[in-house]
Amino acid sequence: MNPARRLCTYENDEERNIVRRQVERSVVDVSIIMPMYNASCWLNECLQAILHQDFTGNMELSVFDDASNDDSWKVMVGWKERLEARGISVVMSGSNYAKPKGVGYAKNKAISQSCGQFLCFQDADDVMMPERVRLQYEASVCHPNSLIGCKVERVPKGSTERYTRWINTITQDQLFTQGIPEDLLFFYQIIRQGRGMARVDKCLLVYRYHEKAATQSVTEETIWKLRVDFLQERVLSQWESFTIWNAGKLGRKLYRCLSPVNQKKVTAFCDVDEKKIHKGFYTYEESQERPKPKIPVLHYKAATAPFIICVKLDMTGGALEENLNSLHLKEGKDYYHFN
């Protein structure tokens, strides 16, 4: 039986228009989520690129201004009519706080006021390629409940060269074993929920590097702690023992940051440096245990998998990758990168 139709009556035109807008917003395919803070010098280029998207579905731009003290809001208001004339509805709000509360807060606020079936995250200082929304939307339909990435062009050209090369060459499988985007907590939650990840293997975003970028405000130690905690939760909790590949500063730092339970799982450090190997062991001097723990230092060919690789990628001229390949190991099973 079909439900009975109800006759809708409205008190006035304003009420009718409110209902009409609610119906229109209920069929938004993609909400572009854009946190904004002091972005006036980049907004025109960013919004021009949104205006020129070749996606033919329904789009919405959801903007939250995180207490900007420049002309960001004025610039945004100036673009609202042009975007809506193109069929892109614009939802804008801002913070009442005197100081910004951070990009995560602003992003969540923009999400909460959006209504799209899919979310497309856009920083106000970056620029979309014309086909970005369309291609990532198509990928989202093919990969339900997944986080969809893309390749990027970094500007200024040559800035963060190794990082950009890594972003653009990482494989589908490595999205799970190495994927560390800046939205770290969000990324980890996606994995915890068992959702998928995929990437459109095309450059769809101009990714701007500058000293005022929100990512620059996150300290290396904060990122390090988040990554160590996640490594222990998702990987080391599944292993009875493992080897840390790097007997140098980075490998020892990782060891010291592990929980006592996981420290006891470390059977050895391994390396290719004969000087480090010749020392024979690493003594954990800060330990309260007596005698202090001494962990053997071995040549990598004498060590036992699984490994946590604490060597920076793209820094050894391919030697690290050759050594790993010589052992016939499988990433995600026999070793994980922590670099």
Disulfide bonds with the S-S distance in Angstrom:
none
